[in-house]
């Protein structure tokens, strides 16, 4: 058998990693090598190869250590029964590639995952060894994200945090029933336990850092996870509730959502079509509502229809406002921050500017117009010194008046 070249294997394993969305590099400590020591930086931009769901460009070498796998998850293109081209790197080869690409200014860090080879412990050891080589032998100070394996020994998984800026364990699917049906080699309790163990390790390391100046850094960017959307029958309400539980139980930095994409040689139990990409976007918006706007999971679910699905034509914040019109209009000169954050079209930055400005003067509609993309969409939901919507808020055709134009560039929420 002819051994593939580095470039041939890179092509296979970089392509195999494209289905993993959880590779944003936010939240880590700032480090660089400007003092003449070490190699790399967590800052700066190179040639960007990936985009975070919030739109930021990130330049990470994103690949699998191997796409060989002993598991047979139905939704995975690299599953044991899949007829795909296989390849494998050694930890040393990945480390050398990372340093070589960084010195060429192609990347700012590494996102590394892997199929399961031999067994979970062996694979996890290989991932950790890659990061160890970079940190200890090359003094690499750039960003490293390791995808950990929940079935591996807890101590091996714990070691990953000593070298990685961020670690992640994918919950894969939002419901236990979906996981049992589509990923028979995985166990929800095992995944949850591994995430809890990592959370405990991160907490212990932060406590140690407060007490001891030279305590080692440990996964400073925390842990994240990813859920596949549309591979099973889970509703948006199910997904929102699962994400909220993960944030609360394990203090995750991010939950990423990845719309299921039909794969080559697909299993017969999978859907024939991918869900609309706008569904993934609506889930990110709902995630923002819980994290930054003070909405509970139940309130986000209230924006969904009777089937538990969020509307695709309007964002969940507007959907909630249209259902609960008794909460509006909101007086921008008197309302608390929590009420202002519920106004469709007002983002966290805009609300902050309103709170600051109204300390010094009474705000008029023209003042609000400077803080948002479209004040016309805000008018049914606000009261200013010179504006009151009267019956506008209760109009039967209000949705048509405030819904975004079809084809307009999507955003999370207005500034």
N, C-alpha and C positions, 0 to 999 in steps of 0.2 A: 504494500500500500504506500502510495507516494504521500509524504508529509506536506501539508499545506504550508505556504510561506506565512510570515507574520501578517502581511497585508491581506492575504486571502482569509486568514482566520479573523482578522480585525473586521473585515467586511461582514462576515457571517455573524460574529458575536455583537457587533454594534447594532446591526439590524435586528437581532433577536431581543435587544434591550429596549426597543422603541415602545413597547407596550406598557412600560412602567412610567407612570406620570410623576411619582413622588421624588423628584430630584431637584427641587428648589434649594438654593444655597443661603437662604436668609437665616438670620438669628445666631450666627456663630461669632466667636471672639475675633477681633481684628488682629491679624498677625501679618508680618511681612519680613522680607530679608534685606531691607535697605541698610541695615547696620553692617552688612558684610558677612552675616552669619546665615547659614541655611539657604534653602532654595524655595521659591514660591511665595504666594500671598493669597489671602482670602479676599482681597479687594481687587479692583480694577477690571478691565474688560479685555477679552481677546477676541478671537473669531467665534461668534456665538453659534452654538449648534442646537440649543434647546430654549424653550420659553416656559417660564413658570405660568400657572393658571391666572395669576394676576397681571400678566403681561410683561414681566421683567425678563430681559435677556440674561441668560446664564451660560457660561462657556465651560461645560464639564465634559470630560471624556467619559462617556456613558456606555458601558458594555457589560457583558456577562463574562465571568471567568470561564464558564463552559455552558453550552446549551444541551449537553447530555443530561438526562434526568431519569431517575428511577421512579418518580411519581407519575401518575396518569390523570392529572386534572383536565377535565373535558375542555375548558376554555383556553387552555395554554397551548400555544403553537409549538412549544418545546416539550410537550408531554411525551412519555415513554412510547406511546403508540403512534406518534406523529411521524410522517415520512418527510422529514426536513434534513437539510445538510447539517452535519454536526462538526463542531470544532471545539478546541480547548486551549487555554493559555495556562502557563505556570504562574505562580505569584511573582517570580522574578521578571518574567516577560511583561506583565501588566505594570509593574513598578518602572521598568525601563521605558515602556511606552509613555507612561505619564510624565516622567521627567523629560523625555525627548520632546513631547508635544508642548509641555510648558515652556521649555527653553525656546521653542519656535513661536511662542506667543499664540498658540492655537487655543489653549484652555486655561482655566483658572483652578481646576480641581478635578476630582475623580468621583464618579458614581459607579459603584461596583455591586453587582448582584451575581447570582449563579443558579444554574440548575443543580439538582442534588445528585452527586456522583458518589458511588460506593455506599456512603451513609451520611446522615446529617452532620455528625460530629466531624468527619473528615472534611466535608465541604466547608463547614464554618471555620475550621482551622486554616484552610487555604485562604479564605477571605481575610481573616485576621492577620495571617502571615504577610499578605500583600501590603496591608496598611502598616505593619511593623517595619517592613523593609523601607517603605517610603519615609516613615518618621525617623527611624533610628539609624539607618544606613545612609540615607540621602538628606536627612534633616529637612524634609519637605514640610513647608509651612502653609501650603495651600489647603483648599477645602477637600475633605474626604467624607463621602456619605457611603456607609456600608448597609446593605440590605441583609439583615440577620435572619437566621433560620430558627423558627420557634421549637422545632423538634430536637435541636442540638442541645448538648449539655449546657446547663445554665452558666457554668463557670467560663466556658469558651465564649458564649454570647456576651457575658459580662466584660470580657477582655476587649471586645470590639470597641467599647466606649472609651478605652484608654488611648486609642489611636484615631478614632473617627470624630469629626465635628458633629455629625448627625447619624443616628441609627434609625432603622425603620423595620417594622414587622408588618407585613400585609395581612389584614383580616380577610382579604380576598372578596368575600361576599357579605352582604349586610345581614343575612339571616342564617341561623343554624341549619334550617332545612335546606337552604340553597347550597350551603357548604357540603352537607352530607351527600346531596344528589350530584353535585358537579365536581367536588374535590374529595373523593373517598379516602385519599391518603392523608388528609389534613383533619385536625380536630380543633373545634372552636375553643374548648377549655384549655388546650395546650397553647394556642395562640394567645388567649387572654392571660394565661399564667406567665408566659414569656414577656408580654408587655408590662405586666405588673412587676416582674422581677427587674426589668430594665428601669422602670420608673423609680423603684426603690434604690437602685444603684445610683441613678442620677441625683436623687434627693440626698443620699448619704454623701456623695461627692461635693455637692454644694454646701452642705453643712460643714464638711471638713475644711472646705476652702475658707469659710468664715472664721474658723478657729485656728487654722494653721496656714501660714503665709505660703509655704512651699508645697502644699497639697497638690497632687497631680490634677490637671484639667481632665474632665471626663464628659464626653458628649455635650459640649457647651451649647450646641444648637438643639438639644433635646431629641425626642423621637417623633416619628410621623408614621402614617399608615396610608393604605390605598384600598378603596372599594371599587369593584367592577360594577358598573351600572348597566342593567339591561340584559344580563346573561340569564337571570332567573326572574321570578315573578314578583320580586320585592317592589313595593310602591315607593314613591318619593317620601311619604310619611315614615315608612319603615327605615329608610336610609337616614333621614334627618334624626330620628330617635336614636338610631345606632351610633351616629356620629357624636351626638350630644353625650351619650353614655361614655364613649371613649374619651372625650375631652375631660369629663368629670372624673372618671376612675383613674385614668393614666396620665392626665395632664399633658396630652399630646400637643405638639406645636402646630401640626396641621393634619387634617384628614383630606386626602386627595381623592378625586372621583375620576374614573376612567371609563368612558363609554365603551361598552363591549363592541369589539370589531370582529366580524367573521374572519376566521382563519383558514389557511389551506388545510385540506383533508379534515374538515371539521367533524366533530362528533354529532350524531343524529339527535342528541338531546338538546342541542343548542338552537337558539333562534336563527332563522335564515337571514334576517336583516339586522343591522345595527340600529340602536335607538337614535332618535334625532340628536345631533350634537348640541342643540339648544337645551336639551334636558340636562346635560352635564353642566352647562352654564347656569341654569336655574338652580341647580344644587349648590354650586359655588356661591351664588347670591344668597341662598338660604343659610349657608355656612357663615357668611359675613354677617347676616342678621343676628345670629346667635353670638358670634364672637365680639362684634363691635357695636351693635345697635340695641342690645338689651332684650332681644326677643327670646322667649322660652321655646323649647322644641314644640310644645303644644300649640303655641301661637303661630309658629311657622306652618305646622300641619293644618291649622285653620285656614290658611291661604290656599290649601289644596282643595280639589273637588271631592265629591263623594267617594271616588275611587282611590283617594289618597295621592293623586298625581297633581303636581304643581302645574298651573297653566303655562303653556309655552309661548303665548302671544304677549304676555305682560310679566314683569318681574314679581317675585313673591311679596315684596314690600307694598307695591301698588295693589296687588290682589288682596292683601290683608286690609288695606285702607278702604277699598271699595266694599268689602264685606262688613266692616265696622265703622260706618260713616258717623255713628254717634260719637266717636272719638275726635271728630273734626267739626269745624275748623279750629286750628291751634293759633293762639295769639303769640306772635313772635316776640312781642315786647314783655310778656309776662309768663309764658309757659316755661316749665322746668325743662332741663336738658332732655330728660327721658321722653317727654312728649314731642319735642322738636325732632328727635331722631326718628320718629315714626312718620314724619311728613314725607310723602313720595317726592323725589327730586332733590331732597336735601341730604348731602353726605356728612360724614363726621367733621370734615374740615369746614364746611359751610356752617354747620351748627356751632362749631367753636368760634367762628367769626361773628355770628349773630350774638352769642353770649358776651363776647368781648365788646362789640360795638354798642350794644344796648345799655351798657353801663354809662355811656357818655351822651347818648342822644336817643330820642324816640325814632324807631325805624319806620320808614315808609316803603311802599311797594318798589320804588326805584332802587332803594338800598338793597332789597332782597334780590332784585334782578341782577345785580352785580355779582352775586354769590352762587348763581346756578346757571345751568345750560339753557333752561326754558322756564321763565317765570310764568308763562301762560299755563303750564302744566301744574304749577304750584297753587295758583289762585283759588281753586276750589277747596284747598285744605288749610289756608292760612288767613289770619286777620292781621292787618297792619294799621298804622295810624290813619291811613287814608284809603283803606280797602277792607271791605267785608263782603264775603261771597253771597250772603243772603240765601236764596234757594238754589244756588248753583251746585252746592255740595250734594243736594238730594235729587238732582236730575236723573231721569231714567237712562239717558244717553251719556252719562258722565264717562263711562269707560271709553267710548269712542272719542271723546274730547281730549282725554289725557293719555291714551295709549300711544306708545312710540310709533313713529313711522316705520313701515316695513322696509327692511334693507338698511336701516340706520346702524352705524357701528355700535356693537354691544359694549356696555360698560358694566362694572359691578354696581355702582350707584353714582349719581351725580356728586360733584364736589361739594 
